[in-house]
Amino acid sequence: MGDVNRDTSGKRKRLGVVLTMVFLIAMTMGPGPGMRLINPDVESGEAPVMVFGVPIVYAWGVGCFLIQVSVIVTAYVLIWRKNDAGVG
């Protein structure tokens, strides 16, 4: 029985590391360097300014926010347990 808990704990830990990295990348790229990458140059005529009917900068921010929310929900459902915090 101890092997099963150890295996599950290792998978949870690995998933936690991956989710942390995804969250930090989304948090950094959202308002930081990602804005420079997608921010269109208005003077160039070929740069897309809109995507799905909204400004591309706004869509980028909302997309990064959705990534962060999905990471938090995934961590809540798959990683965090009641007994981890000493509750229950």
N, C-alpha and C positions, 0 to 999 in steps of 0.2 A: 504494500500500500504506500510505503514511503517513496518508492521509485516513481509511482504515478504522480504524486504531488511534486516531486523534484522536477520531473519532466514538464509538467504543466507550468511550474514556476519559471523554468528556463525559457519556455515559449513566451510566457507573459513578459518576462524581462526583455527578451529580444524584440518583441512587438513594441514594448515601451520605448526602447531605444530608437527604433525606426520611426515611430509616431513623433517622438521628440525631435528628431532630425527634420522630418517633413514640416512640423509646426514651426521650427526655427527658420527654415528656408522660406516658408510662406510669409512669416512675420518680417523677415528681412527684405524679401523681394517685393512685398506689397507696397510699402511707402518708400523704399530705398532704391536700389539699383534697377529694379524691375520697372519703375516708372520711367527711368531714362531710356530703357530699352524699347518700351512701347509708345512713349509719348511722341505723337506724330509731329513732324516738322511741317508747319503750316505753309511755308514758302514752297515746299516741293509739292507738286500737283498730284503725285502718285501715292502719297501716304494716306492710308485709311484713317479716317477720323471717327467713323461710326462702325459699330459692330452690333448686330441684332437690334438695330434701331436706337442704341444708346451710345454716348461718347465712349471711345475705347479706353480712356483713362478711368472712367467710372466702372466699366465692365471689368477691368483689371483689378480694381480695388474690391469689388464685390466678389470676384472669383477667389481672390486670396482670402477674403473673409470666410467664404464657404468652405475652403480647404481647412481653415483653422477650426471652424465649427465641426466639420466632419471628423477631424482628428480628436477633438474633445469628446464627441459622442461615442466614437469607436473606443477610446480609452475608458469611458464610463461603462460601456457595455461589456467589453472584453478583458479589461485589465483590473480596474479598481474593484475591490471587494469590501464588504462591510467589515470583516474582521481584520483587514489591513490597517485600519485606523484605530484598532482596539475597541471598536463598537461591535456589540453583538457577540 
